[in-house]
Structures are given as C-alpha cells and as structure tokens.
Amino acid sequence: MLKTHTLIIGGGLAGLSAAKALEGKKDYIVAERENRPGGLAATLTKGGFHFDYSGHLLHLRWPETSRFILGALGKNCARIRRDARIYAHKSWTPYPFQANLSGMPDKVRSECVSGFLKAYNDRRQPRAASSGQDEAPEVFTRWTRRVFGGGISKHFMLPYNAKLWQYPLGRLTTEWCAPFVPVPRPEEIIEGAYGKKPVGLGYNTVFSYPKRGGIGALPSALARDLGGLRLGLEVESLNLGDGVASVRHFGPVHFKRLVNTSPLNEFIARAEDAPAAVKRAAASLRHNTVYVLNLGVKGVKSDMHWGYFPEECFPFYRAGIATNFSKDLAPRGCASFYIEIATPGSALDLASAEAAVIKGLKACGLIKSAGQIVEKLWLKVPCAYVIFNRERAEALPVIFDWLKAKKAFSIGRYGAWKYSFMEESVKEGLEAAAAILKR
C-alpha cells in the first residue's frame, strides 16, 4: 500500500509548480498519465522540427510567479514584442482589429468607426435603475454589439468567436472577456482607423518564450529533481472521503490532501463519493476541441508571430509562425507553422482539413505553394476551450463548495474550468501548495 501526504493529479504546469513548492517540505506524488511532464505545455519533435501544442507563450505579470518561471528557465528565455495581425477583406491589419482599422477597406472602416461611436454614446446615456435582483451573465452577441457596435461585431468579433468557440454566441456568456478582449477608447479607435497605430493594447503586447527546446523547456526545467513525479500513472477513480485513489496498473494510493489539475468534468466523474448534485453539475460542463496542424515550411518570409482569421473561407481561426519566437525550432532555412481548427467536439476529416489549410495559407500569402511544406504533424487537444454559459455559472459553485468541504483543490485552466494563461496555472499551483503547507 502506497501512502503520501499530497496526491497531485496531472503533471502540467499547475501540478509541477505545486510539487516544486512542496519538495522537501511534504511528501507528494504527481500522477501524470503521459510518459513526459508538461501536459499541453509540451514540445514534440519530428524531422528536425520542434512543434508545440499550438501557441504557448508566457505572459508574465506577477512578481512571484515571474521569478519562479524565469528562475527555472535561467538564461534559456527571450522577451519578445508581439507582432500579431488579422487577415480580413484580403488585407492584413495589426491586432487588435478594433484599434487598427486603417488596414481595412474604406467602407468597412467607416462602418466600424461609426458603429463603435454610436455604441459608445449609447452606453453613456442614463440607464434605468436595476431591480436589485441578480442578473444573468450577459451573452456575447449582446455584449459585443453594446461595447463595439455593429460594424466591428460584424466584421470580426462575431465571425471570429463563432469559429473559435464552436458554440452559439447567443448563449456564450462573457465572464472570460477581460483581459482577453481589449476595449479601446474612442480616440484610439479613430487614430487606429486613420493611420496612427495604437501602442500596448491587449494583455500580451510583450511575451516570453524559451530560446531553445520550445515551450516544453519550461515543464522539463520544473520537473528536474522532483522526487515525487511519477510518469505513466493514470488515476482511474478516487474517493475523497476515504482519501484513496485507484491508479491504473499500480493499485491504491492513500492521501491526506489532493490537488487536481485534470479537466474538472472528468475528475468529478472519477470521484466515487461525489454527491448526485455534484455529478449532474459536472456533466453539464461543455468544451470544444482543437486540432493543430503543425507544418515545417521552407522559404517563408513573414515576421508575424500569429494571425487571426475571422472569415468563413478560412477553416482555421488562427495561424502562427513559431520560428519567429525561436529560430531553434526548425532546421536552418525553414519555418515552423501551427494552424488551429476548432470543432464542437466532433472528429475532423484531417485530409480535407489539410488541403483547406494549405489553400488558405496560399490565399493570405503566408506560403506560395504546397511544395514548400517539408514536414507535417497533426496534434489534437480534446478539451481545449471551456464553454462559458449559464450552466457553467450554476455548476461551478456546486462543485467547488463540495471540494472545499473535502479540503481538495482543483486548479489550472482545466481543473478550475476557465480561460486562463500559463502563468496563472503556475500561480495556482504555488498557491495550492502554500495552503497545504499552512495546515
């Protein structure tokens, strides 16, 4: 029988950070089902190329976590100023779309500016007093038209987010929007529409990335010297009340504290003692799936880091050039692309999707011919973006109240069931460990 003080489910950034903070202070086991640490913050190699699971960038904003991450990477880290763009109406314009309309045709630009100013003036009008009752979360279709107006919503916000979320935008709620959707001031909209490029809009104007090894260099650095990390261990079921987990091909593991970083709905489904109401709440949670086509390409000239594609003629919502983060990711003279396609969870016809991707890359000018492609690797993220809806808002308090009563933590992007970034997962891992050490 194996006993440990803290069982950590998942060896991604949140789980590894918690383990790092517990090392030498409390005994722990990190049960990671893959044969490598990192979860989705991993880098795979093929044909001399290093491919991440899509674009994983470090947006560092908190002193403690910044020191922790940069300390792990040491000198293997570069700080980079963002070059992100949008391709629409056969034109490129800088990100964010709403503050860089100068790249758009005159009619589109005029429609977007006038629509924003009307929405801005409408928001400044006195509103009737609230009834005092709790109001339902605002849905995205109403929010974007209220905040950005009809033009920006029509030409970017609605088509792009429909492609990304793969969920009805009239049911998608907006708790996720800040800080991920920048809202410019009227003067920034006007200046961006008529020639002056706004500076510093968005949460990711500057980011960090490893100089060598892809984003997988970070979990590899965190995993180094972790005595409790166990790869290839999958938790099949657990009972929080009894403090025991059943691990595939391994047997029972007894624990006093538990930290979960796996998808919340899957975690609750494995919890044998979860009440029926908690099970129902977890079963109501929804997410989409993202397929990532990684391409090794020769003869690429673009300096862009990534681009957004709102129009239906492109099957992908985003395409990035990872070698513009680090030249180390590809052989000399080649570039490493990642192209993201979302589905509501349904399978993707990879052959048809690949042909459509290549056609789209040619249409926007990122490549000239399919003959430039020298390597391919499809990767799948089954649980990619969690869906924000009324059901989520109602389910999470039910689930987390029960977990709190059991003194269990569920953290990270998927454990907490939210839209977040890598540094926040690290932060939550450190915070969970700190709470455990206090008890």
FENRALIN-V455761 format. One record per pair of residues at least 6 apart in sequence whose ideal C-beta (glycine too) atoms are under 7 Angstrom apart, sorted by the first residue. I is the first residue (numbers start at 0). J is the second residue. If there is no record, write none. Layout:
# FENRALIN-V455761
I;J / I;J
This chain:
# FENRALIN-V455761
0;251 / 0;253 / 1;252 / 1;253 / 2;253 / 3;26 / 3;27 / 3;28 / 3;252 / 3;254 / 4;25 / 4;26 / 4;27 / 4;255 / 4;256 / 5;21 / 5;25 / 5;27 / 5;254 / 5;256 / 5;258 / 5;435 / 6;28 / 6;30 / 6;244 / 6;252 / 6;254 / 6;257 / 7;14 / 7;17 / 7;18 / 7;27 / 7;28 / 7;29 / 7;30 / 7;258 / 8;30 / 8;234 / 8;259 / 8;260 / 8;261 / 8;266 / 9;31 / 9;38 / 9;260 / 9;261 / 10;29 / 10;31 / 10;36 / 10;38 / 10;228 / 11;37 / 11;38 / 11;39 / 11;40 / 11;260 / 11;411 / 11;424 / 12;40 / 12;218 / 12;421 / 12;424 / 12;425 / 12;428 / 13;260 / 13;410 / 13;411 / 13;414 / 13;424 / 13;425 / 13;427 / 13;428 / 14;29 / 14;258 / 14;260 / 14;428 / 15;36 / 15;218 / 15;221 / 15;222 / 15;428 / 16;221 / 16;425 / 16;428 / 16;429 / 17;258 / 17;428 / 17;431 / 17;432 / 18;27 / 18;29 / 18;225 / 18;227 / 18;228 / 19;221 / 19;225 / 20;429 / 20;432 / 20;433 / 21;27 / 21;432 / 21;435 / 22;225 / 22;226 / 24;436 / 25;435 / 25;436 / 26;227 / 27;227 / 28;227 / 28;229 / 28;252 / 29;225 / 29;227 / 29;228 / 29;229 / 30;229 / 30;232 / 30;234 / 30;246 / 31;228 / 31;229 / 31;230 / 31;232 / 32;231 / 32;232 / 32;233 / 33;230 / 34;230 / 34;231 / 35;41 / 35;230 / 36;218 / 36;219 / 36;222 / 36;228 / 36;230 / 37;215 / 37;218 / 39;52 / 39;380 / 40;55 / 40;214 / 40;215 / 40;217 / 40;218 / 40;421 / 41;52 / 41;215 / 41;218 / 42;49 / 42;50 / 42;51 / 42;212 / 42;213 / 42;214 / 42;215 / 43;50 / 43;376 / 45;374 / 45;376 / 46;295 / 46;374 / 47;330 / 48;295 / 48;328 / 48;329 / 48;335 / 48;374 / 49;213 / 49;328 / 50;293 / 50;335 / 50;376 / 51;213 / 51;214 / 51;321 / 51;337 / 52;291 / 52;378 / 52;380 / 53;289 / 53;291 / 53;337 / 53;339 / 53;380 / 54;305 / 54;319 / 54;337 / 55;214 / 55;421 / 56;203 / 56;206 / 56;208 / 57;68 / 57;206 / 57;207 / 57;208 / 57;421 / 57;422 / 58;202 / 58;203 / 58;206 / 58;420 / 58;422 / 59;65 / 59;68 / 59;207 / 59;422 / 60;422 / 61;422 / 61;426 / 64;422 / 64;425 / 64;426 / 64;429 / 67;425 / 67;429 / 68;217 / 68;422 / 68;425 / 69;76 / 71;217 / 71;220 / 71;221 / 72;209 / 72;216 / 72;217 / 72;220 / 75;209 / 75;210 / 75;211 / 75;216 / 76;207 / 76;209 / 76;210 / 77;207 / 77;208 / 77;210 / 78;205 / 78;207 / 79;205 / 79;206 / 79;208 / 79;324 / 80;204 / 80;205 / 81;203 / 81;204 / 81;205 / 81;206 / 81;304 / 82;302 / 82;303 / 82;304 / 83;94 / 83;304 / 83;305 / 83;306 / 84;91 / 84;92 / 84;93 / 84;94 / 84;303 / 84;306 / 85;92 / 85;94 / 85;96 / 85;155 / 85;306 / 85;307 / 86;306 / 86;308 / 86;363 / 87;103 / 87;154 / 87;155 / 87;309 / 87;310 / 88;103 / 88;104 / 88;107 / 90;102 / 90;103 / 91;102 / 92;99 / 92;100 / 92;101 / 92;102 / 92;103 / 93;99 / 93;196 / 94;201 / 94;307 / 95;181 / 95;200 / 95;201 / 96;151 / 96;155 / 97;147 / 97;151 / 97;183 / 97;188 / 98;183 / 98;187 / 98;188 / 98;191 / 98;197 / 98;200 / 99;191 / 99;196 / 99;197 / 100;108 / 100;111 / 100;112 / 100;191 / 100;192 / 101;191 / 101;192 / 101;193 / 101;194 / 107;154 / 108;192 / 110;150 / 111;150 / 111;151 / 111;154 / 112;188 / 112;189 / 112;192 / 113;150 / 114;148 / 114;149 / 114;150 / 114;151 / 115;147 / 115;148 / 115;151 / 115;188 / 116;185 / 117;148 / 118;144 / 118;145 / 118;146 / 118;147 / 118;148 / 119;185 / 122;145 / 135;389 / 136;172 / 136;173 / 136;174 / 136;389 / 136;392 / 137;172 / 137;173 / 138;169 / 138;170 / 138;171 / 138;172 / 139;160 / 139;168 / 139;171 / 139;173 / 140;168 / 140;169 / 142;173 / 142;176 / 143;152 / 143;156 / 143;157 / 144;152 / 146;182 / 147;156 / 155;309 / 157;168 / 158;309 / 158;310 / 158;311 / 159;307 / 159;309 / 159;316 / 160;168 / 161;168 / 162;309 / 162;316 / 162;341 / 163;316 / 163;341 / 163;384 / 164;171 / 164;287 / 164;384 / 164;386 / 165;287 / 165;341 / 165;342 / 165;343 / 166;287 / 166;343 / 166;386 / 170;388 / 171;386 / 171;387 / 171;388 / 172;387 / 172;388 / 172;389 / 172;392 / 174;387 / 175;387 / 175;418 / 178;202 / 179;202 / 179;418 / 181;200 / 181;201 / 183;197 / 183;200 / 187;197 / 190;197 / 191;197 / 208;324 / 208;325 / 209;216 / 209;217 / 209;325 / 210;325 / 210;327 / 211;327 / 213;328 / 222;228 / 232;246 / 232;249 / 233;246 / 233;247 / 234;244 / 234;246 / 234;269 / 235;245 / 235;246 / 235;247 / 235;269 / 236;245 / 236;269 / 236;271 / 237;243 / 237;244 / 237;245 / 237;269 / 237;270 / 237;271 / 238;271 / 238;272 / 239;257 / 239;270 / 239;272 / 239;405 / 239;407 / 240;272 / 240;405 / 242;253 / 242;254 / 242;255 / 243;251 / 243;252 / 243;253 / 244;252 / 244;254 / 245;251 / 246;252 / 256;406 / 256;435 / 257;407 / 258;408 / 258;410 / 258;431 / 259;266 / 259;407 / 259;408 / 259;409 / 259;414 / 260;410 / 260;411 / 260;413 / 260;414 / 261;413 / 261;414 / 262;382 / 262;413 / 263;281 / 263;284 / 263;398 / 263;409 / 263;413 / 263;414 / 263;416 / 264;281 / 264;282 / 264;284 / 266;409 / 267;273 / 267;277 / 267;278 / 267;281 / 267;398 / 268;281 / 273;401 / 274;401 / 276;397 / 277;397 / 277;398 / 277;401 / 280;394 / 280;397 / 280;398 / 281;394 / 281;398 / 283;390 / 283;394 / 284;391 / 284;394 / 284;416 / 285;386 / 285;388 / 286;382 / 286;383 / 286;384 / 286;385 / 286;386 / 287;341 / 287;342 / 287;343 / 287;344 / 287;383 / 287;384 / 287;386 / 288;341 / 288;342 / 288;344 / 288;380 / 288;381 / 288;383 / 289;339 / 289;340 / 289;341 / 289;380 / 289;383 / 290;340 / 290;347 / 290;352 / 290;377 / 290;379 / 291;337 / 291;338 / 291;339 / 291;378 / 291;380 / 292;338 / 292;353 / 292;356 / 292;375 / 292;377 / 293;335 / 293;336 / 293;337 / 293;376 / 293;378 / 294;336 / 294;372 / 294;374 / 294;375 / 295;329 / 295;333 / 295;335 / 295;373 / 295;374 / 296;333 / 296;334 / 296;336 / 296;366 / 296;371 / 296;372 / 296;373 / 297;332 / 297;333 / 297;371 / 297;373 / 298;371 / 299;320 / 299;334 / 299;366 / 301;320 / 301;365 / 302;323 / 303;320 / 303;323 / 304;319 / 304;320 / 304;323 / 304;324 / 305;317 / 305;318 / 305;319 / 306;317 / 306;318 / 307;316 / 307;317 / 308;315 / 308;316 / 308;317 / 308;318 / 313;359 / 314;340 / 314;352 / 314;355 / 314;356 / 314;359 / 315;338 / 315;339 / 315;340 / 315;356 / 315;359 / 316;339 / 316;341 / 317;339 / 318;336 / 318;338 / 318;360 / 318;365 / 319;337 / 320;334 / 320;336 / 321;328 / 321;335 / 321;337 / 322;328 / 322;329 / 322;334 / 322;335 / 328;335 / 329;335 / 333;373 / 338;356 / 340;347 / 340;352 / 341;383 / 349;377 / 357;369 / 360;366 / 361;367 / 382;413 / 384;418 / 385;416 / 385;417 / 385;418 / 391;416 / 395;416 / 402;409 / 408;431 / 409;415 / 410;427 / 410;428 / 410;431 / 411;424 / 411;427 / 412;419 / 412;424 / 415;427
